[in-house]
Amino acid sequence: MKDREPRRFRSPQGSPPATAAVPFDPPPSAPASPVDDAISRHRARILAIDGVTALDHARREDGTDVIRVHVTSEPAARNVPEELDGHPVVTVVTGTYEAY
């Protein structure tokens, strides 16, 4: 068998040369949901409530998007509003978080 020169890639006519960089424009990030917008707007105010440790975006079993607020105790939950910007708020008593 003869040693042959390796085959070179030939790009189709009209294509950039094989050595050219391929442009990549990543898609724009997905817009935040209305619930995420409400969380961003109210985060500082809700976290300032005594006993609130965190808040996040959650979904009920029926598919409804809610704002979930983590609190240290049931009395702390009473200070959390029932809705923010028309989105229901659900409180979860988690106790205190401890780093370990």
C-alpha positions, -999 to +999 in steps of 0.1 A: +000+000+000+014+034-010+017+062+015-007+088+004-011+124+014-040+128+038-072+139+023-079+176+030-113+189+038-129+209+011-157+232+022-187+234+000-188+263-024-198+295-007-188+282+028-161+299+048-127+283+046-122+253+069-098+274+090-122+303+096-138+307+130-174+297+131-195+326+145-215+318+176-242+342+189-257+327+220-294+331+224-305+359+246-313+348+282-349+338+289-369+366+304-375+363+341-410+352+350-434+376+367-430+357+400-392+361+397-396+398+390-418+401+422-392+383+442-365+406+430-386+437+438-396+426+473-366+405+484-350+431+507-383+441+523-393+404+530-359+394+542-360+423+567-390+407+584-379+392+617-378+354+614-376+353+575-345+333+564-351+329+526-375+333+497-377+316+464-399+307+434-419+275+439-449+257+423-479+241+440-491+206+431-518+222+410-491+240+389-497+275+404-465+295+407-460+309+442-435+328+462-422+306+490-409+323+521-389+303+546-394+314+583-380+302+616-413+299+634-451+301+630-453+335+647-428+348+621-451+335+594-479+358+606-458+388+596-454+377+559-479+391+534-503+367+517-494+379+483-469+401+465-478+418+432-508+395+429-487+363+433-496+340+462-471+337+491-467+304+509-447+302+541-426+272+552-415+269+588-380+256+585-365+267+618-330+283+617-304+273+592-270+264+605-238+262+585-217+231+591 
